[in-house]
Amino acid sequence: MSPVEIAIIGAGSRGSGYAQYAENNPKLARVTAVAEPRTEQRNALVEKHKIAPSNVFEDWRDIAKAERLADAAVIATQDAMHVDPTRVLADKGYQILLEKPMAPDVDGCRAIAEAIRRNNTIFAVGHVLRYTDYTQTLKELIAAGRIGELVGIQQLEPVGYWHQAHSFVRGNWANKNASSSMLLAKCCHDVDWIHYIMDSKCTAVSSFGSLRHFTPANRPPNSAERCLDCAVEPDCPYSARRIYGRFLEKGLHGWPLDILASEVNPKNIETALREGPYGRCVYACDNDVVDHQVVNMEFENGNTATLTMMAFTKAAARKTRIFGTKGEITGDGSILRVFDFLTEETEEIDTRASAASVAGGHGGGDTGLMKAFIEAVAENDQSKVLGDCRETLDSHLIVFAAERARCEHRVIELD
């Protein structure tokens, strides 16, 4: 069987990351086209995957104008740019892997869903948490009745102080009008994950949260516009000099440094901090997304779940507690601990034992998603993907309802 051919729409961190699957599995997939407006990112992908010059574009619309150049398209543009390429390329006959979230608003998500249904497109969204060995083992434990009947879920997303500053204060997802709400940008796959584990329709949500800290009101006296010029920088935990300097000192040249400069070295990083958005004072940015939020969910089967998104933590893996009538499961993204009420014994299951679980980002989820999507395209079988378009839309609708509940300070019921 010939490798599945992929067009990459958006060659940033996520698009290039998904393309890595083809590099690692050349018999299964290969990248044959790219659309990316930034020269350095585009050229890097072209060189790595030996893409023919005739299949290299700055704008996705030029791919759409050409004869179909691949079997599938990976769409990893900015959130607000998802709808048009997804609809047009689905109409063109491409199978679609779309980076999460689907779109920054309900209408956009529904438009994508309609295009997918209309064309009977093989479709996957980058809800990579579904595809980890950790998640699949947890699903098996629940299905086997190890904790009796599932009653509740508690999920903590510890974003991490420096990650919040990087992505959601200084970075691309800092302003909801330019990108989306914090809940959609950072936690739509947490909500999707809860929905997947609960396996029941969400009927009502409430939510609370705010932009608590990263505001001009909390700006220290005598601080500067940029960390490199700031007298109080040595005592600021959000110092860009310190945050990015630590990665340089460790010899790490990938994310987040490759967001600042395509060629990572001390000189280029200093230039980025001097001239670009990532060197700004965290109290003097245009950010308006929340830095902490809780979401409460009620499900059709009577179960409940809570999600906490918290900026003010050590950057760490998500923390999970699953409550059942006969036991409890706690987890940290790698290790699951199953406590039995009858025996009061705890079994520890290390899901890192599988080699696949450590391949790629998000605990192996990136690789798992790409493997499932490529198999689905190769075999023309949507069931290879963990969740269809309707289920994905439903999880997004929960997120939009939760954000509405936060803004309106009330409980929102879902149809």
Secondary structure, 3 states (H helix, E strand, C coil): CCCEEEEEECCCHHHHHHHHHHHHCCCCEEEEEEECCCHHHHHHHHHHHCCCHHHEECCHHHHHHCCCCCCEEEECCCHHHCHHHHHHHHHCCCEEEECCCCCCCHHHHHHHHHHHHHHCCCEEECCHHHHCHHHHHHHHHHHCCCCCCEEEEEEEEECCHHHHHHHHHCCCCCCCCCCCCHHHHHHHHHHHHHHHHHCCCEEEEEEEEECCCCCHHHCCCCCCCEHHHCCCHHHCCCCHHHHHHHHHHCCCCCCCHHHHCCCCCHHHHHHHHHHCHHHECCCCCCCCCCCEEEEEEEECCCCEEEEEEECCCCCCCCEEEEEECCEEEEECCCEEEEEECCCCCEEEEEHHHCHHHHCCCHHHHHHHHHHHHHHHHHHCCHHHCCCCHHHHHHHHHHHHHHHHHHHHCCCEECC
